[in-house]
Amino acid sequence: FPAGEASYKDKVQGNIYSSWEPFVCIRSNGEPSFIFANAVDDSLLMELGDLIVIRGNDHVFNTCKQIALYEAMGCKAPEYRSMSMILGDDGKPLSKGRCWIWVFCLSACMSICSA
């Protein structure tokens, strides 16, 4: 994907701007990159209606790349809310892969609270 720049309004962090160098969407082994896979996944979920993405603030600048991918695919970008990292008892960040039920419950609570 070519170099570029983008900005978006994060509902927690405010206005975010980032520029980037060219990046890979599909690796040489045929696997999609994290950024590309997330953009495709979110764009498919957007077909079901508006989407609110709640993620750790370590992804704030990745999001600008994903927004550029949405635009290239002709898709609407979801609403973003970036939060401080939530750590488990072991000090490692919680994620869908590590604790999907907890993350799902947090997402549901955040949706209800923002309604």
Helices and strands as residue ranges (DSSP letters): E 4-10, E 14-20, H 34-46, E 52-56, G 57-59, H 60-73, E 79-83, H 96-114
